Amino acid sequence: MPNKNIDIKTINSDVELSQFTLQPVEPVYREETFSGSDEPITVGQEVGSSNATTTTPSSSSRLVSKRHLPRVKILGTGGTIASKGGKASDTAGYHVDLTIHELLEAIPDITDVCEIEYEQLCNFDSKEIGLAELYKIYTGVCDSLQKFDGIVITHGTDTLAETTFFIESTIDAGQVPIVFVGSMRPSTSISADGPMNLYQAICIAANRESRGRGVLISLNDQISAGYYITKTNANSLDSFNVRQGYLGNFVNNEIHYYYPPVKPIGCHKFKLNLEDDLQLPAVCILYAHQCFSPELVEMAAERYDGIVIATMGAGSLSTPVNEMCMRLKVPIVYSKRSMDGMIPVANLPLPPSDPSSTIIASGYLNPEKSRILLQLCLKQQYNMEKIRTVFKGVYGG
């Protein structure tokens, strides 16, 4: 419901470019010593209570100062979290219809947790996200890094793992947490999960314990690393439950991390130096199966700059397909159909040491993320040796 304790300022009323700030009616401060206290701000702290004073910190004070709450930027892109269905029992056939402003009206008061500014980058299903939309998200994050303590991005779950992988691979966020959030049920559904997911994501982005962890995903009480996590169920609320990337939980307004702050090992950072748009080399994904034709690989090599194959098992392809791949000169990444597991270099038809080979093992990356990583390598004009080195970071190569 609408929150009477906050002011909403419209910076631009156009939906595509809309920007708003969400702040307490009166400034909220917390006491903090100049000694560099690094005590995390958690949801349960008595911050911004009715007894809080609003005195301005004195420049002559050496022991105690007053500090604003963490500032969090929310970037909206649409997705199921911003969708409406025909009736309360519908969990399919819905359409994107809600803005960030409307989503925030459905969550509890967060003015004692952080100060919010939000912007609507776009508003549609994540299946529509292409290079233009990735560029909007990329620039939105880059523009916010130096101004905010945390960033939250609402996003559809269907391609969420691809966007998080791209952002982690192309932006060095330093200590600023970048938290992606979505939902599996539309806002009109019985027990819609969107409001709680968004509330948790904001709290996670504002919490000091989230600093230095890179790109995160907050869904269904779970906190995960955006670099490795992927969607594992097309319908269930527990749709991002995998072995790699599980970092912690959000329980009863408490944030529980299992490990100290660390970013994904082996993550190669690409400097894009973008100006007006994002252009990436064309890389396709082929799905292997019984009777998989080598002609499909040959045709793809004529039209694409690189190929990713979702192989059977841990790199298994029929002899004719392997022979075709060994003859082609475009980079070909062997990935996997399986949700878990990895492709070791020992299962490649040619060893990486063979100078004629353009076949690469994906390691732990699934086909979607292997595609993005190969695109970024090709954009940087890496040779085969350098591409293998990048994939070695995820135990491939």
C-alpha positions in Angstrom: 0.0 0.0 0.0 1.1 3.6 -0.4 3.6 4.8 2.2 2.8 8.1 3.7 6.3 8.4 5.2 8.1 8.9 1.9 8.2 11.6 -0.8 8.4 10.5 -4.5 10.0 13.0 -6.9 9.5 12.5 -10.6 12.6 13.3 -12.6 11.3 12.3 -16.0 7.7 11.2 -16.5 8.3 9.2 -19.7 7.9 5.5 -19.0 11.0 4.5 -21.0 13.2 7.1 -19.3 11.3 7.5 -16.1 13.5 8.3 -13.0 12.3 8.8 -9.5 13.8 9.3 -6.0 12.3 7.7 -3.0 13.4 9.3 0.3 12.1 9.7 3.9 10.1 12.9 4.5 12.6 13.8 7.2 16.4 12.9 6.8 17.3 9.7 8.5 20.7 9.4 10.1 22.5 6.8 12.2 25.3 7.4 14.7 28.7 6.2 13.8 32.2 6.9 15.2 35.0 8.4 13.1 37.1 5.3 14.0 35.9 3.6 10.9 33.2 1.3 12.3 32.3 -1.3 9.6 29.3 -2.7 11.5 26.8 -3.9 8.8 23.4 -2.3 8.6 20.8 -5.0 8.9 17.0 -5.0 8.5 16.5 -5.6 12.2 18.5 -2.6 13.4 16.6 0.3 15.0 17.5 2.8 12.2 15.2 5.6 11.5 12.9 5.1 14.5 10.4 7.8 15.6 12.9 8.9 18.3 15.7 9.5 15.8 17.2 13.0 15.8 17.8 14.9 12.6 20.6 17.2 13.7 23.3 18.0 11.2 26.7 16.5 12.1 29.2 19.0 13.4 32.4 19.5 11.5 34.2 20.0 14.8 33.1 16.6 16.3 35.9 14.0 16.3 34.1 11.2 18.1 30.5 10.9 16.7 29.1 11.9 13.3 25.7 11.4 11.7 25.5 9.4 8.5 22.8 8.9 5.9 21.4 5.4 5.4 22.9 3.4 2.4 21.7 4.7 -1.0 20.4 2.0 -3.4 19.6 2.4 -7.1 16.8 0.3 -8.6 16.8 -0.3 -12.3 13.6 -1.8 -13.8 13.5 -3.9 -16.9 10.2 -5.8 -16.6 9.7 -9.5 -16.3 7.2 -11.6 -14.4 7.8 -9.5 -11.3 6.2 -6.6 -13.2 3.3 -8.7 -14.7 -0.4 -9.0 -14.3 -2.6 -12.1 -15.1 -6.2 -12.4 -16.0 -7.2 -13.8 -12.6 -5.7 -14.6 -9.2 -5.1 -18.3 -10.0 -3.2 -17.6 -13.3 0.5 -18.4 -13.3 0.8 -18.3 -17.1 -0.4 -16.2 -19.9 0.3 -12.9 -18.1 1.7 -9.7 -19.5 4.2 -7.1 -18.3 2.3 -4.1 -17.0 3.8 -2.7 -13.8 6.4 0.0 -13.3 9.0 0.2 -10.5 6.9 2.8 -8.7 3.9 0.4 -8.6 6.2 -2.5 -7.4 7.5 -0.5 -4.5 4.0 0.2 -3.3 3.5 -3.5 -2.7 6.5 -4.0 -0.4 7.0 -3.1 3.3 8.4 0.3 4.4 12.1 0.3 3.6 12.9 3.9 4.7 14.7 2.6 7.8 16.9 0.4 5.6 18.1 2.6 2.9 17.4 5.6 0.6 16.0 4.7 -2.8 16.3 6.1 -6.3 14.8 4.2 -9.2 14.7 4.3 -12.9 12.7 2.4 -15.6 15.2 1.3 -18.2 12.6 -0.8 -20.2 9.5 -2.9 -19.4 9.0 -6.2 -21.1 9.6 -9.9 -20.8 13.2 -11.0 -20.6 12.8 -13.1 -23.7 12.9 -9.8 -25.6 16.2 -8.7 -24.2 18.9 -8.3 -26.9 22.0 -6.3 -27.4 20.2 -2.9 -27.2 18.6 -3.8 -23.8 21.9 -5.3 -22.5 23.5 -2.0 -23.4 20.9 -0.1 -21.4 21.5 -2.3 -18.3 25.2 -2.1 -18.7 25.2 1.7 -18.9 22.6 1.9 -16.1 24.9 0.0 -13.8 28.0 1.9 -14.8 26.4 5.2 -14.3 25.2 4.2 -10.8 28.4 2.6 -9.4 30.0 5.8 -8.1 26.8 7.3 -6.7 25.2 4.4 -4.7 26.0 1.8 -2.1 24.1 -0.9 -3.9 22.2 -1.6 -7.1 19.0 -3.7 -7.6 17.8 -4.7 -11.1 14.4 -6.2 -11.6 14.5 -8.8 -14.5 12.6 -11.7 -16.0 13.9 -15.1 -14.9 13.9 -16.7 -18.3 17.2 -15.0 -19.4 18.2 -13.7 -16.0 21.3 -15.9 -15.7 22.6 -14.6 -19.1 22.4 -11.0 -18.1 24.0 -11.6 -14.7 26.8 -13.4 -16.4 27.3 -10.6 -18.9 27.3 -7.9 -16.2 29.8 -9.8 -14.0 32.1 -10.4 -17.0 32.1 -6.8 -18.2 31.9 -4.6 -15.1 34.3 -4.4 -12.1 31.9 -3.2 -9.4 34.5 -3.0 -6.7 32.7 -3.3 -3.4 29.2 -2.3 -4.7 26.7 -5.2 -4.7 24.7 -5.6 -7.8 21.6 -7.6 -7.0 19.3 -9.0 -9.7 15.7 -10.0 -8.7 12.7 -11.5 -10.4 9.7 -13.7 -9.6 8.0 -16.8 -10.8 4.4 -15.6 -10.3 2.8 -12.5 -11.6 1.8 -9.7 -9.2 -1.9 -10.7 -9.4 -1.3 -14.3 -8.5 -2.3 -15.8 -5.1 0.9 -15.7 -3.0 2.8 -13.7 -5.5 6.5 -14.0 -4.8 7.6 -10.7 -6.4 7.0 -8.3 -3.5 9.0 -10.4 -1.0 11.8 -11.0 -3.5 12.1 -7.3 -4.3 12.1 -6.4 -0.6 14.8 -8.9 0.1 16.9 -7.7 -2.8 16.8 -4.1 -1.6 17.8 -5.2 1.9 20.7 -7.3 0.5 21.9 -4.5 -1.7 21.9 -2.1 1.3 23.7 -4.5 3.7 27.4 -4.2 4.2 27.9 -7.9 4.3 27.0 -8.0 0.6 29.9 -5.8 -0.3 32.7 -7.3 -2.4 30.6 -10.2 -3.6 30.0 -8.9 -7.2 26.7 -9.7 -9.0 24.1 -11.5 -6.9 20.6 -13.0 -7.5 17.9 -12.8 -4.8 15.1 -15.2 -5.3 12.9 -17.4 -3.1 14.9 -16.5 0.1 18.1 -17.6 -1.6 21.2 -15.5 -2.4 23.3 -16.8 -5.3 26.2 -15.7 -7.4 25.1 -14.4 -10.8 28.2 -15.8 -12.5 27.4 -19.5 -12.0 23.7 -19.6 -11.1 21.1 -20.7 -13.8 17.4 -21.3 -14.0 16.6 -25.0 -13.3 12.8 -25.2 -13.2 10.4 -23.5 -15.7 7.5 -23.3 -13.2 8.5 -23.7 -9.5 9.2 -20.9 -7.1 12.5 -22.7 -6.3 13.7 -22.1 -9.8 17.4 -21.3 -9.3 18.4 -24.2 -7.1 21.7 -25.5 -8.3 25.0 -26.6 -6.8 27.3 -23.8 -8.1 26.8 -20.3 -6.8 24.7 -20.8 -3.6 25.9 -18.2 -1.2 23.3 -17.7 1.6 19.7 -17.1 2.7 17.4 -14.4 3.7 15.3 -15.5 6.8 13.0 -13.4 8.9 14.7 -10.1 8.0 18.1 -11.6 8.5 20.8 -12.0 5.9 22.8 -15.1 6.3 26.0 -15.6 4.2 27.8 -18.9 4.4 31.2 -17.6 3.3 33.2 -14.4 3.6 33.0 -11.9 0.7 34.6 -13.2 -2.4 33.9 -12.9 -6.2 33.7 -15.8 -8.6 37.1 -17.5 -9.2 38.3 -17.5 -12.8 35.9 -14.7 -13.9 37.7 -12.9 -16.7 36.9 -9.2 -16.9 36.4 -7.6 -20.3 36.8 -3.9 -20.9 34.3 -3.1 -23.6 34.9 0.7 -24.0 31.4 1.2 -25.4 30.1 4.5 -26.7 26.7 4.4 -28.4 25.7 0.8 -28.6 26.8 -2.8 -28.0 27.8 -5.1 -30.8 29.0 -8.6 -30.3 30.1 -11.3 -32.8 27.5 -13.8 -33.8 27.7 -17.1 -31.9 25.0 -19.8 -32.2 24.1 -22.8 -29.9 23.4 -26.2 -31.4 21.7 -28.9 -29.3 23.2 -32.4 -29.8 21.0 -35.5 -29.8 20.9 -39.0 -31.4 21.3 -38.7 -35.2 22.6 -35.2 -34.8 23.8 -34.2 -38.3 27.3 -32.9 -38.9 25.8 -30.8 -41.7 24.2 -28.6 -39.1 27.6 -27.7 -37.7 29.0 -27.1 -41.2 26.1 -24.8 -42.1 26.4 -22.9 -38.8 30.2 -22.4 -39.4 29.4 -20.6 -42.7 27.0 -18.1 -41.0 28.4 -17.6 -37.5 31.7 -16.4 -36.0 31.6 -19.1 -33.4 29.6 -22.2 -32.3 28.6 -23.7 -29.0 27.4 -27.3 -28.9 25.3 -28.7 -26.1 27.0 -32.1 -26.2 25.7 -35.3 -24.8 27.2 -36.3 -21.4 30.5 -34.6 -20.7 31.5 -33.7 -24.2 30.2 -36.7 -26.2 29.4 -36.3 -29.9 29.2 -38.9 -32.7 32.3 -39.6 -34.7 31.0 -37.9 -37.8 30.2 -34.7 -35.8 33.6 -34.7 -34.1 35.4 -35.1 -37.5 33.4 -32.2 -38.9 34.3 -30.0 -35.9 38.0 -30.9 -36.3 38.0 -29.7 -39.9 36.3 -26.4 -39.3 38.3 -23.2 -38.6 35.8 -21.3 -36.4 36.0 -21.6 -32.6 33.7 -24.4 -31.3 32.9 -24.7 -27.6 31.8 -28.1 -26.3 29.3 -27.5 -23.5 26.7 -29.8 -22.0 23.0 -30.6 -22.1 23.1 -31.6 -18.4 22.2 -29.0 -15.7 25.2 -29.9 -13.5 28.7 -31.3 -14.2 31.4 -30.0 -16.6 33.3 -30.6 -19.8 36.9 -31.6 -19.1 39.6 -31.0 -21.8 40.4 -34.7 -21.7 37.1 -35.4 -23.5 37.8 -33.1 -26.5 38.5 -34.9 -29.8 41.8 -33.0 -30.2 44.0 -31.9 -27.3 44.3 -28.2 -26.6 48.0 -28.4 -27.4 47.2 -29.3 -31.1 47.8 -26.0 -33.0 45.2 -27.1 -35.6 42.4 -27.4 -33.1 39.7 -24.8 -32.6 37.6 -26.9 -30.2 37.3 -25.6 -26.6 36.0 -27.2 -23.5 33.4 -25.1 -21.6 34.3 -26.3 -18.2 31.4 -25.6 -15.8 29.6 -23.2 -18.1 26.3 -24.1 -19.7 25.7 -23.4 -23.4 24.1 -19.9 -22.8 27.0 -18.7 -20.7 29.6 -20.3 -23.0 28.1 -18.4 -25.9 28.4 -15.0 -24.1 32.0 -15.8 -23.0 33.0 -16.8 -26.5 31.3 -13.6 -27.9 33.3 -11.4 -25.5 36.5 -13.2 -26.4 35.9 -12.7 -30.1 35.0 -9.1 -29.6 38.3 -8.5 -28.0 39.9 -10.3 -31.0 41.6 -13.0 -28.8 43.5 -15.7 -30.5 42.8 -19.4 -29.8 45.5 -19.5 -27.1 44.0 -16.5 -25.3 40.4 -17.9 -25.6 41.6 -21.2 -24.0 43.2 -19.3 -21.2 39.9 -17.5 -20.5 37.9 -20.8 -20.5 40.5 -22.3 -18.2 39.2 -19.9 -15.5 36.0 -22.0 -15.4 38.0 -25.3 -15.6 37.7 -25.7 -19.4 40.0 -24.6 -22.2 
